[in-house]
Amino acid sequence: MRVCVFCGSRPGRGTQYVETARTFGRLLGERGIGLVYGGASVGTMGEVADAALAAGAEVFGVIPHQLQAREIGHNGLTELHVVDSMHERKAKMAELADAFVALPGGIGTLEELFEVWTWSMIGIHAKPLALLDVKGFFRPLVSFADHLVAEEFLREEARELLLVDDDPGRLLDRLGAAA
């Protein structure tokens, strides 16, 4: 099994985001789960990859040419795929992964999450997707998704596709059960 992790090219404020990224990466390796991610060596992306590698996981990165220099592509991965566009990046990550998890990150993280969520809703894939809700980071997003349901712009079944948990180990258990 491989989990695609969407997360930031920055570490975020404080230490908890980095610590959780490291914990999640370590758990992947300990459980024999491969990591697919954005291919950078910086921010929480680099932290989750380094921790997964240190714990023995296979790690597959996918990075566009234009971001490789800016985000500093990770050179120690099992495989680093350098692609031509962000669209190609997301398609390749989805192809390589069996499930998706968003850790806290910026607009790129959200864009990746929304695309695979949409793909799931329209039947392009049936892979589980989840939010690792570090320090309540995703609480406003979850509330907004519930608001979309209440206002009848999102079906309840589509909202339920998105698993949410604040515990990395429990989230991996739930993903395994949903796969």
Secondary structure, DSSP 8 states (H G I E B T S, - for coil): -EEEEE--SS--SSSHHHHHHHHHHHHHHHTT-EEEE--BSSHHHHHHHHHHHHTT--EEEEEEHHHHHHHTB-SSSSEEEEESSHHHHHHHHHHH-SEEEE-S--HHHHHHHHHHHHHHHTTS----EEEE-GGGTTHHHHHHHHHHHHTTSS-HHHHTTEEEES-HHHHHHHHHHH-
